Amino acid sequence: MDFELDDYGFDTLAIRAGQHRTAEGEHAEPIFPTSSYVFANAAEAAARFSGAQPGNIYSRFTNPTVRNFEQRLAALEGGAVCVATASGMSAILATCLGLLKQGDHLVSSRAVFGTTTVLFSTYLGRCGIETSYVPLADLDAWKAAIRPETRMLFIETPSNPLTELGDIAALADLAHAHDCLLVVDNCFCTPALQKPLELGADIVIHSATKYLDGQGRCVGGAVVGDAERVGKDVYGFLRTCGPTMSPFNAWVFLKGLETLSLRMRAHSANAVALATWLEAHPAVARVYYPGLPSHPQHALAVKQQRDFGGILSFETRGGQADAWRVVDATRMLSITANLGDVKTTITHPATTTHGRLTPEQRADAGIRDGLIRIAVGLEDIADIRADLARGLDDLAG
Ligand SMILES: *Cc1c(COP(=O)(O)O)cnc(C)c1O
């Protein structure tokens, strides 16, 4: 049974898109743990290998469970094609090496995932692809950074950990006026809260490891976009160079997608409640969360997102010692840098995710020593609040 995509809403697609039942009539999606596929005869093998006949050959190229995940995520993002990858980082690598070449130039938001910056500066740099970094929200800086050889603009919105926003529609217009592609890492919002392709972006990247899984089990990634760039160029890199998704992981992510919009609404509701409470706490100097009316880009968040997501940060009034007291006073929250899990996590960015930056680089990025990031999970909000109140009340005491 194939599923016609056009007539259904987001939540229906999240549960049913991409499933092609086998002759066994299974209700749930099956896992196909097979590395290769057999052919009826020599002529069929030859036709598959030459491309004259479509169909499976080898699981580095295609796999039915992986395809199910790809078709479902493509439907949710509103893209023609999705290719699944072994991790979020390999999704970014495949996009860059599939679409850029020596001599090309990339402009990236300064506020992207730290490892993404290493990939751009170190590994793309070695291939002769140069990257410039600009402040996410400063449209004039983006304009000024574009050169004749610029081919791609790259953003994450909201940013980590300060929840700055990039104006996707405005950056898409800018990119297209200069013959560039706009690539959006949609990891924090997921298509349940934000659809970059509808806003004009060309390509969406995911670390499926985060909210698409939603329960912290598997590492994976995806690239969504059109048939030419993603279906041919990015896929061509993947099937040759090999960082493809395993069928087991694809199956876990498929199950994650089924509850994606329920979870994202619940993460957002808990985060709004926590941000509002933190903003009123005497030990808290400042809260960064796009859902607060005090956020400088709250209006843009309302315009381009369906809800505000599960990530927030706040500053204690003192420095590192105070922030560590709050972290160490928790009993339930997980002290880890991962995010996008039903379990709430707490991170001190200055000494972990941003610990390798120099103090000047951290100051430039706005990462103060008193900053704490929370990836708000789905536990009872009263318990999350109480766990943070232990340290914060002490500081205010
Ligand atoms: C985690 C993350 C990545 C990298 O994804 P992996 O699955 O860990 O390779 C990329 N971008 C963002 C925004 C992330 O949070």
The ligand as an ORCA input file, in Angstrom:
! r2SCAN-3c Opt
* xyz 0 1
  C      24.272     17.938     17.115
  C      24.203     18.932     16.025
  C      24.853     18.709     14.797
  C      25.703     17.482     14.545
  O      24.927     16.344     14.520
  P      25.508     14.862     14.869
  O      24.321     14.008     14.659
  O      26.008     14.923     16.272
  O      26.612     14.602     13.890
  C      24.706     19.656     13.802
  N      23.970     20.787     14.004
  C      23.353     21.040     15.170
  C      22.561     22.276     15.325
  C      23.444     20.133     16.221
  O      22.841     20.389     17.388
*
